[in-house]
């Protein structure tokens, strides 16, 4: 797995050398992006999620994310707190796509990798003997998403994360 990640990083590094500027794009190097939203989770109806990304290049952003979900049915209580670092690739700024995608000023499509840890706890409080359990674990997942900007600094996002942060997240995005 490490070799694949290294090979991917080298491929992206070489491709960055020939990138045009992100003028007329809603995403660019130097942007700070904050996503705040809800996620559909298996452990309850919804979880909350927040992420921050910084544009280190017209094609790449890096940052972190944190979430929370939990539920209780009177006997069992369950909570999950995932946190991770993440990196995203923004393909609409590729030189071959710059003049072909007319919605670059309002719509940002991205995908990337998230790696971190998920703190999972559960407890039993019923009348019969029960056991407390934990299932904390390392997480690594791919994600894909899109942001639509209503104005230069505010918009909405949707993201498929496939795991601890919710299978599908959506909410608002702020750009600084």
Helices and strands as residue ranges (DSSP letters): H 2-16, E 32-40, E 46-55, E 60-72, E 76-89, G 91-93, E 107-124, E 133-134, E 137-151, E 154-163, E 166-175
